Amino acid sequence: MINTTDFSKRLKKVIDYYGLSASAFADKLGVQRSSISHILSGRNKPSLEFVMKILNTFEEVELYWLLNGKGSFPKVASAENVVAPTPTSRPKIVQETTQDSSSLEEKVTSRIPSTGKTIDKIVIFYTDGTFEDYQK
């Protein structure tokens, strides 16, 4: 169960962070202005739909921070929050990274059992956090 008073304080922080008025915040979310007022005053509890609109509209807001104050705001992207597969846990698909998508697809399809499906897109993730994608 979320604490309505604490939630309203965190909601106010979000509104202030983006430099919005309560009315502008409501408009950005696509909710009635009175619903923001009622949540900020503690009269009403936020619905799941309301919380999801905040998360979908404002990328810097973390779910657990918004609901119960755990985590951080704005969202901090750090290497410790990102789980990257280890080199031994993923198959080595290609040796070269500077090839066109058709030769990459040929190498990949020669190593994947035939399922009758066609490859639409291949994404390669590197240990430094970068990636390359190849699409038909």
The 8 nearest C-alpha neighbors of each residue, nearest first, counted from 0:
[[1, 2, 67, 66, 3, 44, 6, 45],
 [2, 0, 3, 66, 67, 6, 5, 44],
 [1, 3, 5, 4, 6, 0, 67, 66],
 [4, 2, 6, 5, 41, 1, 7, 44],
 [5, 3, 7, 6, 2, 41, 8, 39],
 [6, 4, 8, 7, 2, 3, 9, 67],
 [7, 5, 3, 9, 8, 4, 2, 10],
 [6, 8, 39, 10, 4, 5, 9, 3],
 [9, 7, 5, 11, 6, 10, 12, 4],
 [8, 10, 12, 6, 11, 7, 65, 5],
 [11, 9, 7, 13, 12, 8, 6, 14],
 [10, 12, 14, 8, 9, 13, 15, 7],
 [13, 11, 9, 15, 10, 14, 16, 8],
 [14, 12, 16, 10, 11, 15, 9, 17],
 [13, 15, 11, 19, 12, 17, 16, 18],
 [14, 16, 18, 12, 17, 13, 11, 19],
 [17, 15, 13, 18, 14, 12, 19, 11],
 [16, 18, 15, 19, 14, 13, 12, 24],
 [19, 17, 15, 16, 14, 20, 13, 24],
 [20, 18, 14, 17, 23, 24, 15, 21],
 [19, 21, 23, 22, 24, 14, 18, 15],
 [20, 22, 24, 23, 25, 19, 35, 14],
 [23, 21, 25, 20, 24, 32, 26, 35],
 [22, 24, 26, 20, 25, 21, 19, 27],
 [25, 23, 21, 27, 22, 26, 19, 20],
 [26, 24, 22, 28, 30, 32, 23, 27],
 [25, 27, 29, 23, 28, 24, 22, 30],
 [28, 26, 24, 25, 29, 23, 56, 30],
 [29, 27, 25, 26, 30, 52, 24, 53],
 [28, 30, 26, 27, 25, 31, 52, 24],
 [31, 29, 25, 28, 26, 32, 34, 27],
 [30, 32, 33, 34, 25, 29, 35, 26],
 [31, 33, 25, 22, 34, 35, 30, 36],
 [32, 34, 36, 31, 35, 37, 25, 30],
 [35, 33, 37, 36, 32, 31, 38, 30],
 [36, 34, 38, 33, 37, 32, 39, 25],
 [35, 37, 33, 39, 34, 38, 40, 32],
 [36, 38, 42, 34, 40, 43, 35, 39],
 [39, 37, 43, 41, 35, 40, 36, 44],
 [40, 38, 7, 36, 41, 37, 35, 11],
 [39, 41, 37, 38, 42, 36, 7, 43],
 [42, 40, 38, 39, 43, 3, 4, 37],
 [41, 43, 37, 40, 38, 44, 39, 36],
 [44, 42, 38, 37, 41, 45, 40, 34],
 [43, 45, 38, 3, 46, 41, 42, 37],
 [46, 44, 49, 38, 43, 47, 50, 48],
 [45, 47, 49, 48, 50, 44, 51, 43],
 [46, 48, 50, 49, 51, 45, 52, 44],
 [47, 49, 51, 46, 50, 52, 45, 53],
 [50, 48, 46, 52, 47, 51, 45, 53],
 [51, 49, 47, 53, 52, 48, 46, 54],
 [52, 50, 54, 48, 53, 49, 55, 47],
 [53, 51, 55, 49, 50, 54, 56, 28],
 [54, 52, 50, 56, 51, 55, 57, 49],
 [55, 53, 51, 57, 52, 56, 60, 58],
 [54, 56, 52, 53, 57, 51, 58, 50],
 [57, 55, 53, 54, 52, 58, 28, 27],
 [56, 58, 54, 59, 53, 55, 60, 52],
 [59, 57, 60, 54, 56, 55, 74, 61],
 [58, 60, 74, 73, 57, 61, 72, 75],
 [61, 59, 58, 74, 57, 73, 54, 72],
 [62, 60, 64, 63, 74, 65, 59, 72],
 [63, 61, 65, 64, 66, 60, 54, 50],
 [64, 62, 66, 65, 69, 61, 67, 70],
 [63, 65, 68, 69, 70, 61, 62, 67],
 [64, 66, 62, 63, 68, 67, 61, 9],
 [65, 67, 63, 64, 1, 62, 68, 6],
 [68, 66, 64, 69, 63, 65, 1, 6],
 [67, 69, 64, 65, 66, 70, 63, 9],
 [70, 68, 64, 63, 67, 71, 65, 66],
 [69, 71, 64, 63, 68, 72, 61, 74],
 [72, 70, 74, 73, 64, 69, 75, 61],
 [73, 71, 74, 60, 59, 61, 64, 70],
 [72, 74, 59, 60, 71, 75, 61, 13],
 [73, 75, 59, 72, 71, 60, 61, 76],
 [76, 74, 77, 73, 71, 72, 59, 80],
 [77, 75, 74, 80, 78, 81, 79, 73],
 [78, 76, 79, 80, 75, 81, 74, 82],
 [77, 79, 81, 80, 76, 82, 128, 83],
 [78, 80, 77, 81, 82, 76, 83, 75],
 [81, 79, 77, 78, 82, 76, 75, 83],
 [82, 80, 78, 79, 83, 77, 76, 128],
 [81, 83, 80, 84, 79, 78, 85, 77],
 [84, 82, 81, 85, 126, 128, 124, 125],
 [83, 85, 88, 86, 82, 89, 87, 126],
 [84, 86, 88, 87, 83, 89, 126, 82],
 [87, 85, 88, 89, 84, 90, 91, 126],
 [86, 88, 85, 89, 90, 84, 91, 83],
 [89, 87, 85, 86, 84, 90, 91, 83],
 [88, 90, 87, 86, 91, 84, 85, 92],
 [91, 89, 92, 88, 87, 86, 93, 110],
 [90, 92, 93, 89, 94, 86, 87, 88],
 [91, 93, 90, 107, 94, 106, 110, 103],
 [94, 92, 95, 91, 106, 96, 103, 107],
 [93, 95, 96, 92, 91, 97, 106, 103],
 [96, 94, 93, 97, 98, 103, 92, 99],
 [95, 97, 98, 94, 93, 131, 103, 99],
 [98, 96, 95, 99, 94, 103, 100, 131],
 [99, 97, 96, 100, 103, 102, 95, 101],
 [98, 100, 101, 102, 103, 97, 133, 104],
 [99, 101, 103, 133, 102, 104, 98, 134],
 [100, 102, 104, 103, 99, 105, 135, 98],
 [103, 101, 105, 104, 100, 99, 106, 98],
 [104, 102, 100, 106, 105, 101, 107, 99],
 [103, 105, 107, 101, 102, 106, 108, 100],
 [104, 106, 102, 108, 103, 107, 109, 101],
 [107, 105, 103, 109, 104, 108, 102, 110],
 [106, 108, 104, 110, 109, 105, 103, 92],
 [109, 107, 111, 105, 110, 106, 104, 112],
 [108, 110, 106, 107, 111, 105, 112, 104],
 [111, 109, 108, 107, 112, 106, 92, 105],
 [112, 110, 108, 109, 113, 107, 114, 106],
 [113, 111, 114, 110, 108, 109, 115, 107],
 [112, 114, 115, 111, 116, 108, 109, 110],
 [115, 113, 116, 112, 117, 111, 108, 118],
 [114, 116, 113, 117, 112, 118, 108, 111],
 [117, 115, 114, 118, 113, 119, 112, 108],
 [116, 118, 119, 115, 114, 108, 120, 113],
 [119, 117, 120, 116, 121, 104, 108, 135],
 [118, 120, 134, 135, 117, 121, 133, 116],
 [119, 121, 134, 133, 118, 122, 135, 132],
 [122, 120, 133, 132, 134, 123, 119, 118],
 [121, 123, 132, 131, 133, 124, 120, 130],
 [124, 122, 131, 130, 132, 125, 121, 133],
 [123, 125, 130, 129, 122, 131, 126, 128],
 [126, 124, 129, 127, 128, 130, 123, 131],
 [125, 127, 128, 124, 83, 129, 84, 85],
 [128, 126, 125, 129, 124, 130, 83, 78],
 [127, 129, 126, 125, 130, 124, 83, 78],
 [130, 128, 125, 127, 124, 131, 126, 123],
 [131, 129, 124, 123, 125, 132, 128, 122],
 [132, 130, 123, 122, 133, 124, 129, 121],
 [131, 133, 122, 121, 123, 134, 130, 120],
 [132, 134, 121, 100, 120, 122, 131, 135],
 [133, 135, 120, 119, 121, 132, 100, 122],
 [134, 119, 120, 133, 100, 101, 118, 121]]
